Amino acid sequence: MPPRQAETEFSRAPFPHWFALTGCGWLMATEALTGCWYAWHESRVPPAVAWHVAWPKTAAHFKQGEFAERTLALLKFNDGATASWAADGG
C-alpha cells in the first residue's frame, strides 16, 4: 500500500538545509563583526577623568556621614562619601 499524501508532506524539511546553514553563518559573522566594531571604537575612547571632592571641613556645622546599606547596594560604587554643612547665608 503506498504512503498517504499527508505522511510524505511532513517527512521533508520545511526549508533546505543550505538555507539553515547560511542563516547560522550569517548570525555568527554579524556577531563577530559587531564585536570587532565595538572593540575598535571603544579602544579610541579616552580614559575616564578621575576626580574627588575637597570637603569644606572648616565650614560651620560640617558633619561627615555614612551611606545607608540600601544606598550602597543600589549604587554599587567602589569609593564614596557623604557630608553636610551650613553654607554662608544659611
C-alpha positions as CSV (number, residue, x, y, z in Angstrom):
1,M,0.0,0.0,0.0
2,P,1.5,3.4,-0.9
3,P,2.1,6.0,1.8
4,R,-0.6,8.6,2.2
5,Q,-0.1,12.2,0.9
6,A,0.0,13.7,4.4
7,E,2.8,11.5,5.6
8,T,5.1,12.4,2.7
9,E,4.5,16.2,3.2
10,F,5.6,16.1,6.8
11,S,8.6,13.9,6.2
12,R,10.5,16.5,4.2
13,A,12.2,19.6,5.7
14,P,10.3,22.9,5.7
15,F,13.2,24.6,4.0
16,P,16.5,23.4,2.5
17,H,19.5,22.6,4.8
18,W,21.7,25.0,3.0
19,F,19.3,27.8,4.0
20,A,19.7,26.9,7.7
21,L,23.5,26.7,7.4
22,T,23.7,30.0,5.6
23,G,21.5,31.6,8.3
24,C,23.7,30.3,11.1
25,G,26.8,31.5,9.2
26,W,25.2,34.9,8.8
27,L,24.4,35.2,12.5
28,M,28.0,34.2,13.5
29,A,29.5,36.7,11.1
30,T,27.3,39.5,12.2
31,E,28.1,38.8,15.9
32,A,31.8,38.7,15.2
33,L,31.8,41.9,13.1
34,T,29.7,43.7,15.7
35,G,32.1,42.7,18.5
36,C,35.1,43.9,16.4
37,W,33.3,47.2,15.6
38,Y,32.6,47.9,19.3
39,A,36.1,46.9,20.4
40,W,37.7,49.1,17.8
41,H,35.6,52.1,18.7
42,E,35.9,51.6,22.5
43,S,39.7,51.4,22.2
44,R,39.7,55.0,20.9
45,V,37.7,56.4,23.8
46,P,39.8,58.5,26.2
47,P,40.1,57.2,29.8
48,A,37.6,58.5,32.3
49,V,38.6,61.5,34.4
50,A,39.4,60.8,38.0
51,W,38.2,63.4,40.4
52,H,37.5,63.8,44.1
53,V,35.7,66.3,46.3
54,A,37.6,68.6,48.7
55,W,35.2,68.8,51.6
56,P,35.0,72.1,53.4
57,K,35.9,70.7,56.8
58,T,36.3,74.2,58.3
59,A,32.7,75.1,57.3
60,A,30.1,75.7,60.0
61,H,28.3,72.6,61.2
62,F,30.4,70.3,59.0
63,K,29.5,66.7,59.5
64,Q,30.7,63.7,57.5
65,G,28.1,60.9,57.3
66,E,27.7,57.3,56.2
67,F,25.7,55.9,53.4
68,A,22.8,53.6,54.3
69,E,23.3,49.9,53.4
70,R,20.5,50.1,50.8
71,T,22.2,53.0,49.1
72,L,25.5,51.1,48.9
73,A,23.6,48.1,47.4
74,L,21.8,50.2,44.9
75,L,24.7,52.4,43.7
76,K,27.4,49.6,43.7
77,F,30.3,52.1,43.8
78,N,33.9,51.5,44.8
79,D,34.5,54.6,46.8
80,G,32.2,57.3,48.2
81,A,31.5,59.7,51.0
82,T,28.7,62.0,52.1
83,A,28.8,65.2,54.2
84,S,26.7,68.1,55.2
85,W,27.4,71.6,56.4
86,A,25.9,75.1,56.7
87,A,26.8,77.4,53.9
88,D,27.4,81.2,54.3
89,G,24.0,82.9,54.4
90,G,22.1,79.9,55.8
